[in-house]
Amino acid sequence: MAKPDESLFSINERDGEYYAEFEVRGRITVRIKAESLDAAKTQADSEEDKLWDESGDEVILDEVEDVRCAHVAKERRLFRVIRDGKPSQVSWLQDGDLPREPDERGF
């Protein structure tokens, strides 16, 4: 099955919408109770893993050292489709996507 023809789909061009990506460098301080410095270092390694495993993208910094804008771009256009029987807006068309018109909200 070939990718659907883009020209058959209505598109949400997202006029006036842009996104900015920022790079942030900072510090997080965690208090550790341990019997020795070596034990504290081992526990700190475990805490580091928890920050990523449990918090994912929601890490909260105690202190921000640097913030810079890394990239600014126009938001991607979104194709209005029926995918797996449900109305959706997607940035890439897949086999089986069917074209649809926007609803009353423009979705």
TIVEX-386930 format. One record per residue: residue number from 1; x negated, y, z negated of N, C-alpha, C in turn. Coordinates in steps of 0.001 Angstrom, whole numbers. Atoms other than C-alpha are relative to their C-alpha. Example, Ala and Ser with C-alpha at 12.3 -4.5 7.8 and 13.67 -1.06 7.14 Angstrom:
BEGIN
{mivex 1&neast -890&nnorth -1190&nup 0&caeast -12300&canorth -4500&caup -7800&ceast -900&cnorth 1200&cup 0};
{mivex 2&neast 820&nnorth -1190&nup 60&caeast -13670&canorth -1060&caup -7140&ceast 770&cnorth 1090&cup -730};
# end
This chain:
BEGIN
{mivex 1&neast -840&nnorth -1171&nup 0&caeast 0&canorth 0&caup 0&ceast -892&cnorth 1244&cup 0};
{mivex 2&neast 814&nnorth -1214&nup -125&caeast -1408&canorth 3418&caup 967&ceast 467&cnorth 1068&cup -981};
{mivex 3&neast -330&nnorth -1121&nup 865&caeast -1510&canorth 6499&caup -1215&ceast 1096&cnorth 822&cup 665};
{mivex 4&neast -1088&nnorth -784&nup -594&caeast 1659&canorth 8599&caup -724&ceast -503&cnorth 1274&cup 675};
{mivex 5&neast 314&nnorth -1222&nup -739&caeast 1612&canorth 11573&caup 1659&ceast 291&cnorth 1211&cup -888};
{mivex 6&neast -143&nnorth -1155&nup 893&caeast 1020&canorth 14708&caup -471&ceast 1011&cnorth 1018&cup 515};
{mivex 7&neast -879&nnorth -1022&nup -581&caeast 3030&canorth 16881&caup 1933&ceast 1478&cnorth -265&cup -281};
{mivex 8&neast -1394&nnorth 339&nup 285&caeast 6259&canorth 15081&caup 912&ceast 428&cnorth 388&cup -1427};
{mivex 9&neast -276&nnorth -251&nup 1412&caeast 6029&canorth 16142&caup -2744&ceast 81&cnorth 1490&cup -299};
{mivex 10&neast -3&nnorth -1375&nup 500&caeast 7045&canorth 19374&caup -4439&ceast -1141&cnorth 104&cup -1010};
{mivex 11&neast 1206&nnorth -191&nup 822&caeast 4148&canorth 20869&caup -6363&ceast 218&cnorth 1149&cup -967};
{mivex 12&neast 56&nnorth -1058&nup 1000&caeast 3931&canorth 22858&caup -9566&ceast -1394&cnorth 603&cup 108};
{mivex 13&neast 1310&nnorth -623&nup -251&caeast 1119&canorth 25250&caup -8578&ceast -598&cnorth 621&cup -1262};
{mivex 14&neast 451&nnorth -548&nup 1277&caeast 881&canorth 26588&caup -12162&ceast -644&cnorth 1370&cup 177};
{mivex 15&neast 509&nnorth -1348&nup -281&caeast 429&canorth 30156&caup -10971&ceast -307&cnorth 742&cup -1302};
{mivex 16&neast 403&nnorth -795&nup 1147&caeast -1414&canorth 32337&caup -13445&ceast -475&cnorth -811&cup -1197};
{mivex 17&neast 455&nnorth 842&nup 1112&caeast -2486&canorth 29369&caup -15603&ceast -1420&cnorth -459&cup 253};
{mivex 18&neast 1408&nnorth 368&nup -63&caeast -6145&canorth 28754&caup -16297&ceast -352&cnorth -744&cup -1286};
{mivex 19&neast 453&nnorth 607&nup 1244&caeast -8085&canorth 26735&caup -18858&ceast -1450&cnorth 401&cup -228};
{mivex 20&neast 1369&nnorth -318&nup 394&caeast -11253&canorth 27533&caup -20750&ceast -504&cnorth -1117&cup -900};
{mivex 21&neast 653&nnorth 1007&nup 843&caeast -13618&canorth 24955&caup -22223&ceast -1106&cnorth 687&cup -784};
{mivex 22&neast 1015&nnorth -582&nup 865&caeast -15774&canorth 25951&caup -25173&ceast -871&cnorth -1101&cup -578};
{mivex 23&neast 922&nnorth 888&nup 703&caeast -18843&canorth 24228&caup -26545&ceast -216&cnorth 600&cup -1376};
{mivex 24&neast 94&nnorth -459&nup 1381&caeast -19019&canorth 24440&caup -30326&ceast -1050&cnorth -833&cup -720};
{mivex 25&neast 983&nnorth 688&nup 827&caeast -21917&canorth 23601&caup -32610&ceast 201&cnorth 481&cup -1430};
{mivex 26&neast -240&nnorth -398&nup 1376&caeast -21418&canorth 23533&caup -36346&ceast -441&cnorth -1057&cup -985};
{mivex 27&neast 379&nnorth 910&nup 1083&caeast -21771&canorth 21731&caup -39660&ceast 1241&cnorth -475&cup -735};
{mivex 28&neast -1003&nnorth 577&nup 883&caeast -19616&canorth 19452&caup -41773&ceast -755&cnorth -499&cup -1228};
{mivex 29&neast 641&nnorth 440&nup 1237&caeast -20537&canorth 18874&caup -45412&ceast 911&cnorth -991&cup -710};
{mivex 30&neast -738&nnorth 1053&nup 712&caeast -19452&canorth 15692&caup -47202&ceast -765&cnorth -317&cup -1276};
{mivex 31&neast 638&nnorth 377&nup 1265&caeast -20171&canorth 14941&caup -50864&ceast -29&cnorth -1522&cup -105};
{mivex 32&neast 192&nnorth 1443&nup 95&caeast -21566&canorth 11453&caup -51457&ceast -505&cnorth -337&cup -1403};
{mivex 33&neast 500&nnorth 526&nup 1279&caeast -21969&canorth 9605&caup -54760&ceast -719&cnorth -1301&cup 300};
{mivex 34&neast 803&nnorth 1192&nup -267&caeast -24774&canorth 7027&caup -54619&ceast -1056&cnorth -153&cup -1089};
{mivex 35&neast 1014&nnorth 336&nup 1008&caeast -27395&canorth 5339&caup -56806&ceast -1389&cnorth 528&cup 362};
{mivex 36&neast 1323&nnorth -459&nup -427&caeast -30340&canorth 6566&caup -54707&ceast 131&cnorth 779&cup 1303};
{mivex 37&neast 19&nnorth -741&nup -1263&caeast -31309&canorth 8752&caup -51778&ceast 185&cnorth -948&cup 1180};
{mivex 38&neast -156&nnorth 972&nup -1081&caeast -31625&canorth 5664&caup -49553&ceast 1450&cnorth -462&cup 126};
{mivex 39&neast -1407&nnorth 414&nup -16&caeast -28125&canorth 4536&caup -50551&ceast 881&cnorth 1125&cup 538};
{mivex 40&neast -759&nnorth -1152&nup -502&caeast -26823&canorth 8059&caup -49864&ceast -149&cnorth 136&cup 1510};
{mivex 41&neast 221&nnorth -76&nup -1453&caeast -28408&canorth 8023&caup -46393&ceast 799&cnorth -1082&cup 729};
{mivex 42&neast -783&nnorth 1094&nup -599&caeast -26784&canorth 4656&caup -45641&ceast 1474&cnorth 368&cup 17};
{mivex 43&neast -1406&nnorth -399&nup 89&caeast -23437&canorth 5974&caup -46811&ceast 300&cnorth 1154&cup 966};
{mivex 44&neast -179&nnorth -1111&nup -937&caeast -23926&canorth 9143&caup -44743&ceast 167&cnorth -516&cup 1429};
{mivex 45&neast -156&nnorth 600&nup -1331&caeast -24371&canorth 6997&caup -41623&ceast 1417&cnorth -528&cup 184};
{mivex 46&neast -1371&nnorth 519&nup -44&caeast -21048&canorth 5337&caup -42428&ceast 1002&cnorth 1150&cup 135};
{mivex 47&neast -884&nnorth -1167&nup -85&caeast -19395&canorth 8752&caup -42929&ceast -13&cnorth 589&cup 1407};
{mivex 48&neast 118&nnorth -515&nup -1369&caeast -20706&canorth 9862&caup -39541&ceast 883&cnorth -813&cup 947};
{mivex 49&neast -846&nnorth 860&nup -835&caeast -19030&canorth 6873&caup -37890&ceast 1475&cnorth 284&cup -236};
{mivex 50&neast -1415&nnorth -271&nup 324&caeast -15755&canorth 7649&caup -39696&ceast 495&cnorth 1278&cup 649};
{mivex 51&neast -421&nnorth -1264&nup -606&caeast -15703&canorth 11198&caup -38368&ceast 491&cnorth -216&cup 1423};
{mivex 52&neast -398&nnorth 260&nup -1375&caeast -15503&canorth 9882&caup -34824&ceast 1101&cnorth -1035&cup 91};
{mivex 53&neast -971&nnorth 1087&nup -96&caeast -13520&canorth 6705&caup -35417&ceast 1382&cnorth 410&cup -503};
{mivex 54&neast -1287&nnorth -343&nup 596&caeast -10800&canorth 8230&caup -37592&ceast 526&cnorth 1355&cup 461};
{mivex 55&neast -440&nnorth -1352&nup -323&caeast -10718&canorth 11886&caup -36590&ceast 96&cnorth 256&cup 1492};
{mivex 56&neast -31&nnorth -217&nup -1442&caeast -11380&canorth 11643&caup -32893&ceast -303&cnorth 1433&cup 361};
{mivex 57&neast 197&nnorth -1371&nup -448&caeast -10929&canorth 15124&caup -31453&ceast 355&cnorth 1029&cup -1072};
{mivex 58&neast -474&nnorth -924&nup 1022&caeast -9784&canorth 16650&caup -34753&ceast -1025&cnorth 260&cup -1095};
{mivex 59&neast 1044&nnorth -282&nup 967&caeast -13123&canorth 17210&caup -36485&ceast 98&cnorth 1478&cup -396};
{mivex 60&neast -73&nnorth -1372&nup 496&caeast -12944&canorth 20334&caup -38667&ceast -1365&cnorth 375&cup -563};
{mivex 61&neast 1334&nnorth -435&nup 409&caeast -16207&canorth 22212&caup -39110&ceast 84&cnorth 882&cup -1240};
{mivex 62&neast 118&nnorth -881&nup 1163&caeast -17196&canorth 23795&caup -42427&ceast -645&cnorth 1319&cup 402};
{mivex 63&neast 732&nnorth -1183&nup -434&caeast -19503&canorth 26215&caup -40663&ceast -240&cnorth -99&cup 1498};
{mivex 64&neast 229&nnorth -44&nup -1441&caeast -19653&canorth 27225&caup -37017&ceast -1300&cnorth 758&cup 244};
{mivex 65&neast 1294&nnorth -614&nup -287&caeast -23155&canorth 27965&caup -35773&ceast -27&cnorth 695&cup 1352};
{mivex 66&neast 63&nnorth -558&nup -1344&caeast -22512&canorth 28656&caup -32115&ceast 1255&cnorth -391&cup 767};
{mivex 67&neast -1125&nnorth 260&nup -904&caeast -19588&canorth 28945&caup -29704&ceast -324&cnorth 703&cup 1307};
{mivex 68&neast 182&nnorth -645&nup -1302&caeast -19907&canorth 29557&caup -26008&ceast 1004&cnorth -565&cup 980};
{mivex 69&neast -919&nnorth 433&nup -1040&caeast -17556&canorth 29422&caup -23096&ceast -808&cnorth -750&cup 1050};
{mivex 70&neast 748&nnorth 844&nup -925&caeast -18754&canorth 26573&caup -20906&ceast 573&cnorth 30&cup 1412};
{mivex 71&neast -623&nnorth 132&nup -1318&caeast -16225&canorth 26676&caup -18084&ceast 1395&cnorth 624&cup -37};
{mivex 72&neast -1354&nnorth -522&nup -176&caeast -13123&canorth 28541&caup -16885&ceast 438&cnorth -370&cup 1412};
{mivex 73&neast -482&nnorth 409&nup -1326&caeast -10990&canorth 27224&caup -14032&ceast 1517&cnorth 96&cup 61};
{mivex 74&neast -1447&nnorth 24&nup -220&caeast -7528&canorth 27263&caup -12556&ceast 545&cnorth -1356&cup -423};
{mivex 75&neast -644&nnorth 1272&nup 346&caeast -5185&canorth 24626&caup -13964&ceast 303&cnorth -760&cup 1290};
{mivex 76&neast -286&nnorth 824&nup -1178&caeast -4694&canorth 21726&caup -11562&ceast 1468&cnorth 106&cup 384};
{mivex 77&neast -1385&nnorth 78&nup -477&caeast -1608&canorth 21656&caup -9430&ceast 553&cnorth -1363&cup -409};
{mivex 78&neast -636&nnorth 1250&nup 419&caeast 870&canorth 18995&caup -10469&ceast 1063&cnorth -403&cup 1016};
{mivex 79&neast -1010&nnorth 542&nup -904&caeast 2874&canorth 16812&caup -8095&ceast 1189&cnorth -467&cup -829};
{mivex 80&neast -1214&nnorth 485&nup 660&caeast 6487&canorth 16190&caup -9139&ceast 346&cnorth -1346&cup 613};
{mivex 81&neast -185&nnorth 1365&nup -496&caeast 7051&canorth 12456&caup -8878&ceast 1021&cnorth -753&cup -836};
{mivex 82&neast -665&nnorth 1056&nup 754&caeast 9181&canorth 9556&caup -9896&ceast -1023&cnorth -1124&cup -55};
{mivex 83&neast 999&nnorth 1057&nup 187&caeast 6713&canorth 7052&caup -11360&ceast 581&cnorth -1000&cup -999};
{mivex 84&neast -574&nnorth 1051&nup 849&caeast 7916&canorth 3758&caup -12784&ceast 1425&cnorth 359&cup -438};
{mivex 85&neast -1398&nnorth -339&nup 257&caeast 11482&canorth 5092&caup -12561&ceast 221&cnorth 1242&cup -842};
{mivex 86&neast -127&nnorth -1168&nup 870&caeast 10765&canorth 8214&caup -14662&ceast -551&cnorth 1240&cup 689};
{mivex 87&neast 547&nnorth -1243&nup -557&caeast 10367&canorth 11843&caup -13575&ceast -1259&cnorth 398&cup -759};
{mivex 88&neast 1266&nnorth -366&nup 616&caeast 6858&canorth 13075&caup -14195&ceast -675&cnorth 1048&cup 863};
{mivex 89&neast 881&nnorth -875&nup -762&caeast 4274&canorth 15646&caup -13133&ceast -1404&cnorth -556&cup -172};
{mivex 90&neast 1319&nnorth 636&nup 43&caeast 863&canorth 14241&caup -12224&ceast -979&cnorth 762&cup 889};
{mivex 91&neast 1006&nnorth -689&nup -805&caeast -2396&canorth 15607&caup -10886&ceast -490&cnorth -850&cup 1171};
{mivex 92&neast 429&nnorth 914&nup -1067&caeast -3111&canorth 12528&caup -8734&ceast 1140&cnorth -943&cup 367};
{mivex 93&neast -1033&nnorth 922&nup -463&caeast -715&canorth 10480&caup -6622&ceast -516&cnorth -1428&cup 3};
{mivex 94&neast 332&nnorth 1420&nup -11&caeast -668&canorth 6700&caup -6926&ceast 973&cnorth -738&cup 901};
{mivex 95&neast -906&nnorth 850&nup -760&caeast 807&canorth 3909&caup -4860&ceast 1310&cnorth -136&cup -766};
{mivex 96&neast -1305&nnorth 172&nup 627&caeast 4532&canorth 3709&caup -5562&ceast 634&cnorth 1281&cup -491};
{mivex 97&neast -591&nnorth -1276&nup 411&caeast 5003&canorth 7390&caup -6522&ceast 1013&cnorth 443&cup 1052};
{mivex 98&neast -1047&nnorth -501&nup -889&caeast 8200&canorth 8818&caup -5050&ceast 159&cnorth 1494&cup -209};
{mivex 99&neast -164&nnorth -1444&nup 148&caeast 8745&canorth 12524&caup -4336&ceast 1319&cnorth 344&cup -691};
{mivex 100&neast -1222&nnorth -509&nup 601&caeast 11303&canorth 14506&caup -6298&ceast -63&cnorth 1532&cup -25};
{mivex 101&neast -84&nnorth -1464&nup 92&caeast 12474&canorth 18094&caup -6569&ceast -67&cnorth 400&cup -1486};
{mivex 102&neast 40&nnorth -446&nup 1397&caeast 12031&canorth 20201&caup -9736&ceast 1398&cnorth 1&cup -604};
{mivex 103&neast -1284&nnorth -92&nup 689&caeast 14765&canorth 20098&caup -12343&ceast 304&cnorth 1466&cup -293};
{mivex 104&neast -427&nnorth -1380&nup 279&caeast 16552&canorth 23211&caup -13683&ceast -1050&cnorth 800&cup -775};
{mivex 105&neast 1061&nnorth -672&nup 754&caeast 13516&canorth 24002&caup -15896&ceast -1274&cnorth 159&cup 823};
{mivex 106&neast 1187&nnorth -64&nup -840&caeast 11045&canorth 23699&caup -13014&ceast -935&cnorth -1186&cup -194};
{mivex 107&neast 831&nnorth 1176&nup 273&caeast 9690&canorth 20400&caup -14360&ceast 45&cnorth -950&cup 1174};
# end
